[in-house]
Amino acid sequence: VFPPSLTRATMGAEEEAVMAEFGGSMGAAVFAGVVEAAKRPPLPVLSMEEVAKHNTEKDCWVVIHGRVYDFTQYAHRHVGGSRVILRLAGKEATPIFSRQHGKNVLEGLSLEEVKGLVNPS
């Protein structure tokens, strides 16, 4: 459902394009998600040095596809076991992750688990 303040009269070209591409309630849901995402503050940019500090079972951050994920709580729910994730704590894990998973696996994670973006330098 569109936010109450959004009507056909207030929609711009981008909103119209979403409605045309996805149609009806699906377009409304996609657009509502875009609006909600735009309200969130930008993710902080973190250095690998900072990520490396989070390398324990009680504080486990992992970098995958340029994003920093806090897997502290998730590691114990991981189907492949927590040891796999804990070995990658504080490190770049994209190559290992990509061998077993598609990017879509990350879409199911909570936004609270995304700590930021990694500084590419």
N, C-alpha and C positions, 0 to 999 in steps of 0.2 A: 504494500500500500504506500502511495506517495505521502510524504509529509503533508500535513494539512495546509501549509502555506504554499504548496506547489499545485498549481492548476494548469490546465492547458494554456491559459492566458499568460502565465508567468514562466512557462518552459522556454528554454533557449534551444538552439539548434542541436547541441549535444544531447540534451534530454530527449528531443524528438527522435534523434537517430537511435538512441537506446530503445525507445518504444517501438520504432519501426523494425529494428533488428530482432528484438526478443518478443515483442508483442505483449499486449494486455498485462496481466498480473506478473508475468515473468519479467517483463521490462520494468515494471514498477519495483519489483524486488531487487533487480540488478541496480537500478538507479538509487534506491534507498540505501543499498550497501555502499555505493560510491559516495553518496552524501555523508554517510556515517564515517567512512574512512577519511574524508576530507576534514572532519571535525577533530580527528586525533592529532596530537602534537607530533612533529616529525621525530623519527627515531634518532637517537644520538649516534655519533660516529665514534667507535671505540678502536683503540690500537690493539694489535696482537699482544703487545706487552701487558695490557690490561686484562685481556682474555686469559692469558697464561696464568694469572693469579687465581683463577677460578678452576682449580684442577683437582678437586677432592670429591669424595662421595657426598659430602654435605654442601658442596658449592661447585656445581658442575656446569660450565659453559662450554659450548661447542660451536664452531663456525661451519656453516654449510651454505654454499651458494652466496657468500658475502654477507649473510645475516648471522648474528650472534644469538644462539638459543640457550636459555637456562633449562637444562635437562635434569636438574637436581631432583625434582619430584617425578619426572617422567621415566628416568632410568630404570626404576624398579618395576615399571609397568611394561617395559619394552619386551616384545614377544621373543626377541633373540637373546634376552637376558641383559642384566645391567652391566656385566663385565665389558661387553662390547662398547657400550657408551662411555663407561668410566675410563677405559683405556684412551679415549679421545678427549677427555676433559682438558680444557684449556688449549685445545689445538684446532687447526684447520682439518676438517673431516670430509670435505666435499668428494675427493676421489673414492674414499672407502664407502661413503654413503651412496654415491651414485652407482656403485657396482651392485648394490642390493635393492635400491629404492628409486622410484621416480620422484620428481619434484612435487607431485600431487600429494605425497605422503605428508609433507610439511604443511599443507593447507588445512589439515585437520587439527593443527596445534592451536592452543589458545594464544591470543595476542600478548598475554602476560608473559608467555614463555620467550617472546622475542625481546631481547635486551637492547638491540641496536644493530647498526651496520658496522662491518669491519673496515677500518681505514686501509685502502689497498696498498699503501706504501710500506 
